[in-house]
Amino acid sequence: MVTDADRLEGRTLRRPAAGPDSKEVLPAGAKLDADATARLRSAGVPSVDIVPWASPEVHYLSADEEDLYSVAQANAALHEDGTFQEVRVPSRDRGEFAVTEATTSSTWTSRRSRSCPSRRP
């Protein structure tokens, strides 16, 4: 079974990761590997903000669930690691068509894979 910690490996922090004492554990832009995720775990970091990416995982969503996400168009250009090539991508955000900044949206799903890199309802 894949855990959230396993999914973090290879991802990049979008914002600094801080522990419960507000001390920075890892800076923004840090690439997460096994050592970095172990540091996050040992520091008690409850959650991290990572650069959005499209995953090959498939999660089918009801219309109500899909309204909780920004849905990128299936033809959005991606880097090899699944992150968006363009800063702004055509999308549907909570039911409205928009051009959304890929680096600032906190919840993404991709029409191509219908996957959810992060979810904050």
Secondary structure in CASP SS format (residue, H / E / C, confidence):
PFRMAT SS
TARGET T0000
AUTHOR 0000-0000-0000
METHOD secondary structure of the structure
MODEL  1
M C 1.00
V C 1.00
T C 1.00
D H 1.00
A H 1.00
D H 1.00
R H 1.00
L H 1.00
E C 1.00
G C 1.00
R C 1.00
T E 1.00
L E 1.00
R C 1.00
R C 1.00
P C 1.00
A E 1.00
A E 1.00
G C 1.00
P C 1.00
D C 1.00
S C 1.00
K C 1.00
E E 1.00
V E 1.00
L E 1.00
P C 1.00
A C 1.00
G C 1.00
A C 1.00
K E 1.00
L C 1.00
D C 1.00
A H 1.00
D H 1.00
A H 1.00
T H 1.00
A H 1.00
R H 1.00
L H 1.00
R H 1.00
S H 1.00
A H 1.00
G C 1.00
V C 1.00
P C 1.00
S C 1.00
V C 1.00
D C 1.00
I E 1.00
V C 1.00
P C 1.00
W E 1.00
A C 1.00
S C 1.00
P C 1.00
E C 1.00
V C 1.00
H C 1.00
Y C 1.00
L C 1.00
S C 1.00
A H 1.00
D H 1.00
E H 1.00
E H 1.00
D C 1.00
L C 1.00
Y C 1.00
S E 1.00
V E 1.00
A E 1.00
Q C 1.00
A C 1.00
N C 1.00
A C 1.00
A C 1.00
L E 1.00
H C 1.00
E C 1.00
D C 1.00
G C 1.00
T E 1.00
F E 1.00
Q C 1.00
E C 1.00
V C 1.00
R E 1.00
V E 1.00
P E 1.00
S E 1.00
R E 1.00
D E 1.00
R C 1.00
G C 1.00
E E 1.00
F E 1.00
A E 1.00
V E 1.00
T E 1.00
E E 1.00
A C 1.00
T C 1.00
T C 1.00
S C 1.00
S C 1.00
T C 1.00
W E 1.00
T E 1.00
S E 1.00
R C 1.00
R C 1.00
S C 1.00
R C 1.00
S C 1.00
C C 1.00
P C 1.00
S C 1.00
R C 1.00
R C 1.00
P C 1.00
END
